[in-house]
Amino acid sequence: MTLTTSETTSPARPPRRATKRRGWFGALLLRLHFYAGVLVGPFILVAALSGALYALTPQLEQIVYADQLHVPKTETSLTLAEQIGAADAHAGEAATLFAVRPAPEPGDTTRVMYAEDGLGDSESRAVFVDPGTGEIRGDLIVYGTSGSTPLRTWISNLHRSLHLGDVGRLYSELAASWLGIVALAGLVLWIIRIRRARVKKDLIRPNRTHTGYRALFGWHTSIGIWILLGALFLSATGITWSQYAGANVDALRGAFDWGTPAVSTSLDGEAAAADEHAHHHGPESAPTGRANPATFDAMLAIAQRENVNTGEVEIKPPAEAGTAWTIREIKRSFPTEGDSLAVDGTTMQVVDRADFADFSLAAKLASWGIGIHMGVMFGPANQIVLFLLATGLAAMVVLGYRMWWKRRPVRREGNLVGSPPRRMLHDAPWWGIGTVAVAAGLLGFWLPLVGWTLLGFVILDTAIGLLASRRPGA
């Protein structure tokens, strides 16, 4: 029997348009997850490793700076005035006193902080005094109003900007901005895979060509599920420190009156707003004159009668004539103590106060979130969780690169073996492409580095697709 031409030819493939709208969103997320993992992955890896190191700094500080931070306990204690006098004699006339932090606990040193010429932005000079004997225990350049020691400052700047200044901060903003998006895309892809597995009864298909891929994928997925919430938290809180997106967050909080209250130092009662990231800033201005050391004892006594009930306190003299002294609690651990007071140095009357209990929920959440991100909210437990979370993120990036390496296209005996590049928008309908473009534009207003890089991913993917289509046999 003779077969016709139509019978001898293989069945025709369905028209390409028939498959265009099928599963394009999942393919888009997969490709986006891939691009972000490959191109943004190195930034996330560096941020994760430096963040893991930063989580250990409280213990490292206690070891490296034990002589400066701690002294033998004594039954007697000098007044703040006497301790400041010893620090002044050591610091010299060129240093201008701008803050004092009394010893928080017996066995700790008092920190007398100075502003002087030659220090960098956000830097100050701290003289550590034994409150029992007046002995000078150390003299260090510290960073910000948190008084970070040189070790913590170096690690913090590595994590924050790679020691490259404002230009380097773009790396951390890129990592923080994309981390949450990559994590959410991974979650959606996992859900899609689970739903398909219920039908196919096979979560991961055997892949004989790429030996070990299943194991890598399993570890990547498992770790991702375990650290998902932590990754989203680090992304959200990390964004608040960033240059561009952080400014947008500050503007949003200001628009909704979600800012953190602060006492006004103006004696005419003008309101002020606090900065949760003040630990990254130096003294706004140094006092114009040398404050009377005896006044520090009086200010501390007034504050303790009003609302200061913790040992972690900072006392600052007026930055200029006609302004008030400020006394504030600087305890970020749980329970958070953030009360502050403004006192007229002439009349010794309280002119303004701000109690943490009266802060709005948004202000409290911001303070708690930053404390947890820094690893100081819940002490060692907080640090351990951050360290494990950071190392988990680093492992995710490394596993992702290993998965890509296993499935990369290679030529064997003249044939291309492996997964060919799939274009991000190849199977998307026109309205899907428009949605991606609009989303990139909107994200560009809120998260500039995400919007710009997302647009770059789309352009890159389109270029890869055009090159692939021009290859012989494409």
N, C-alpha and C positions, 0 to 999 in steps of 0.2 A: 504494500500500500504506500502510495506516494504522499508525503507530508507537505502541506502548504508552507509557504514562507512564514506566515503568522504562527504556525504550530511549531516550527523549528526554532524560532527565536525565543530567548528567555523572556519571562514576564517583564513588562515595562515597569520601571520604578515610578512610584506615585509622584505627581508633580511637586516640585520643590515648594510651591506656595502652600500646598496642603499641610506641610509640617512646620510652616513658619511660626504659627501662633501657638504651637504646642510646647509647653514647658520652657518657654523662653525666659521667664522670670527666674526660675531656678538656675538655668544656665548663666544668666546675667550675674546672679549672686555668686555662683561658683567661680566665674571668671574674675569678678571684682575681689573676691576673697583671695584668689590666686595672685592677682596683680599687687594688692596691698601687702600680701605676705611676702612676696619676692622683693618688691621695691621699697616698702616701708619697714619690712621686717628688720633690717639692720638697725634702724633707729629705735625700734621697740626693744631689740636685743640689748643695745647699749643702755637704754633707760632702765631696763629690768635689772641688768647686772649692777649698774651703779646704784640703783635703788636698793637692791639687796645689801650692798655694802653700806649704804647710808643707814639701813635699819639696825646695823650693829654699832653705830657710832656712840650711842650712850655708854655702852660697856667699854668701848675702846677709849673714850674720853676719861673714864674713871681710872683706867690703867695708865694711859700716857701722861695725864695731868693730875695724878694723885696728889703730888706735893702742893700744887696750886689750889686744888679744890677742897682738900681735907686737912685737918689739923687734929692733934690730940685734944680730947675733951678736957675742959677745965671747969672748976666750980665758980670762977669769977668771970666777968665779962666787962670789957670796956664800953664806954658810951660810943655812939656813932660819931660824935664830935672828936673823940680821941682817936678813933680808927681813921677818920678822914684826915686828921692832922698828920698821922703817920704816913698815910698815902700821899698827901700833898708834899710832904718833905721829900719823899722818894721821887715823885713825878716831876717836881721842879716848877718854876714859874711859867714856863711856856705852855703847860697843859691847863686846860680849862675844865673844871669839874662840871659834868652835866647830868649825872645820875648816880645813885647809890643803891645797891642791893644788899640789905643786911643778910647775915648768915641765916639760911632758912632753917637749919637744924643744928643742934649741938654737934661739934665736930666738923662743921663746914666753915668755909672762909667767907668774909664779907668782900663784895666786889665793888670797888670804887672806880667809876668809869669817866674817862676824860676825852675831850676833843682837842686835837692839836694839828698844826700844819704838817703837811706831808703824808697824811693818811689818805687812803683811797676812798672811793664812794662806799658808803655804808659801813666803814670801818671806824673803830674807836679803840682807845687804849684802856685796858682794864688792869688795875693793880689789886692783887689779892692779899687781904689782910687777915691775920689771925685775930679773931675777936676777943680772945682771952689775953693775949700778950702784946698785940700791936705789931708783931713781927710781919715783915713783908714776905709773903710766900711765893709771889710770882708777879710777872709783868708781861702781859700778852696782848697782841693785837687781836681783837675779837670782831665779829661781824654782826651787824644789825642790832636791833634792840633786844633780840633774844640772846645776844652775847655769845654766839657760837665760837668755840675755840678754833685755832688754826686748822686742826685736823678735820673737824666737822665741816668747817667752812670749805676746805679744799674738796672734800667728798661731795658736799652739797652743790658746789659750783660745777663739779664734774657731771653730776646728775642733771643739773639744771641747764647748763650751757656749754659743756665740754671745755670750759675755761676760754671761751671765744667771745665773751661779752654778749651784747644784744643779738649779734648774728648767730651765735651758737644757740640762743634760746629758741630759734626756729626749729631746731632738731627736736627739742623736747615738746614743743607745741604740735609738731607733726606727729610724733609718737603718741601723745595723749589724745589728740583728736581722732586719729585713725584706730586706736586701740578699741574703743567702744564700738565703732562701726564694724570692724573685723570680727569682734566677738559676737555681735548680734547677727551678722551674716552667717557666721559659723553655726549659731544656734538654729537659724531658720533652715540651713542646709541639712542639719542633723534631723530636724523634725520632718523635712521632706523625705529624707532617706528612710526614717522610721515608718512613715506612712506607706512608702513604696514596699518596704519589707513585709508589711502585713499582707500585701497582695502576693508578692513574689516569694514570701517565706525565705528570703535570703538577704540578710543585711549587707554583706559584702561578698560580691561575686569572686570566686577563685580567679586568681590572675597568675597564670603559670609563667608568663613572660617576665613579669617584674617581681622576682623573688624577694620576699620580705616586705613588700608594700603593705600587705594586710596587717602585719604586726605594727608597722609604723603608723598606719592609719588608726588602728585601734588605740594606741597610746596617745596619739594626737587628739583624738576625739574624747577619750576618757579624761585626760588632763584638762581639756577645754571645758568640759561640763563641770568639773570640780571647781575650777577657778573663775567661772563665768561672772558671778556676782562681784567677786573681788576685782576682776578686770574692769568691769563697768564702773565700779566705785573709784578706782585709781584714775580712770579716764576722766570722769566727771570732776573730781577734785583737782586733778592735774591741770585741766583746762583753765581753772580759775587763776593759776599762776602764769598763764601764757600771755604773750604780748597782745595779740590781736583779739583772739576769742576771749581772753580774760578781760579785756577792756569792754567787750560787749556784755559779759556777765555783770560787770560792775555797773554799767549803764542800766541794765535790766533791773538789778536790785534797787538802784536809785529811783527808777521810775515807779516801782511798786512800794517804795519806802521800806525795803527789806534790809537796809544798811544796819551796821552794828553801832549802837549809841556810844558816844564818848563824852566825857565831861568837857565843858568849855573852860578854857583857861582865861578867856576874856572876862574881865571884871564887870563888863556891861551886860553879861548874860547871853552872848551870842552862842547859838548851838554849834556843835561839832559832830563829826562822824569819824568813827574808828576805822582802822584798816586791819583786817584779819591777817594780812601778809606783812604786818609791820616788822616781823622778825627778819625780813629781807632788806629792810631799809635802815639807814643810819640815823643819827640825830638830825632832826629837821633844822635845828639851829642851836648853836651853843649859847649858854647864858652870856649876857653882855657884861656882867660883873661877877666877882667871886662871892658865892653865897656863904653866909655865916654857918660854919659847921654845926653849931649848937642848934640851929633851927631844924636840922634833920631829925633830931631826937623828938622835938616838939611835934613835928609833922607826923611822925610815926605814931606817937601817942594819940594824937587827934584821930587819925585814921582807924586805929584799933578800937577807939570808943565808938566810932560810927559804923563802919561796914567791912573793915579789913580784918579777917580772922584766919589768915593763912601766913605761913612764914615766907612764902615766895612773893616778895614785894619789891617794887621799884619806886624810888622817891626821886622826883626831878624838880629842881628849882626853876623859877620863872625863866623862860627863854629870852624875855625882854621886859623892860619896865612896863608896869601896868597890867601884868598878867599874873595868874595864880600859880601856886605850887600844885603839882599833881602827885598823887599816891595811888598806885594801882596794883592789883593782884595779877601775877603773871603765871599762875598755875594752870596748865593745860591738861593735866591728868584728871582722871575721874575721882571724885566729882569736880567738875570744872569750877574754878574760882576766878571770876573776871570782874569783880567789883572795882570801882575807881572813885576817886574823890578829888575835888579841886578846893584849895584852901587859900584864902587871902593872907599873904605873908605879913601884912601890916596889922590887921585886926585879929588874925588867927580864927576867922570865921569860915565855915564851910559855905562855898558859893555855888557849888554844883556837885551832883553825885550821879553815878550810873551803877545800877545793881544788875548782875547777870540774871537774877531771877525775873527781872522785868523785861528782858530782851524779848523780841519777837521770836517766834518759832524758827523763822528763816535765819535770823541772826545766830540763834543757838546751833542750828544744824550746820551752818557755815563754820562756826568755831569748832564744833565736834568733828566735822569732816576733816578739817585741816589738821587737828590734833591726831586723828587716826592715821592720816596720810603720812604724818611726820613720825609716827610710831611712839608718841608720848602719851596717848590717851589712857591706855590700859597697861602701861609699863612693859615688862618683858613679854607678856602674852601677846601684846600688840606687835612687838618687834618680831617675835617668832612667826606670827601669821603673815606679816609683811614679807619677811625673808622667804618663807615657803611660797607665797604668792608670786614674788618676783622671780624666784628660780623656776617656778612652774611656767611663767610667761617665757622665760629664756628657753626652757626645754621645748615649748610649743614652736618657737621660731626655728630652732635647730631641727626638730622633727619635720617641720614643714619643708625645709630645704632638702632634707633627706628624701622625703616623698617625691619632691620635684625631680631630684636627681635620679631616683629609681624609674620614673616614668618619662624622663626626657626623651625626645626623639633622637635616635642614633641610626647610622647606616651600617647594615650588616649584609655582606655579600651583594651590595648594590641596592638593597631594599631599605626603606625607611621603617624602622621598628620603634614602637612607642606611641604615646598619645600625641596626635598632631595638635597644633594650637587651634583652639576653638575661639572664634571671635565673639566678643562680648555682646554685640548688637546684631550679629549675623541673622539670627532667627527671630528678632523682635519685630513686631508690627510698628507702623509709623507712629502710633500714639505712644507705644512703649519707648521709642527713641526720644520722642518729645518729653515724656515724663522724666527720663534720665537727665536730659538737658536742663529742664526746669529745676529738678532737684539739685543738680550741680550748681546752678545759679543761686538758688535760695541758700544752700549750704555755704556758698561763698560769702554771703552777707554775715552769717552767724559764725561759721567756722571757715575762715578764709583759706587756710592751708588744705582743708578737705575739699572745698569747692574747686580750687585751682588744680590740685592733683587729680581729682576725679575727672575733670575735663581732660587733663593730660593722659589719663588711662584710656579714655574713650578715643582720643586721637591716636595714641599708640596702638590700640587694638585695631582701629580702622586701617592704619598703615600696615600692620601685620597681615590683615585680611587681604589687602590689595596686593601685597607681595606674594602671598600664597596663591591668589587667583591667577597670577601671571606665570606661575611655574608650569612646566610642561605636564600635562595630564591632570591639571587642577580642574 
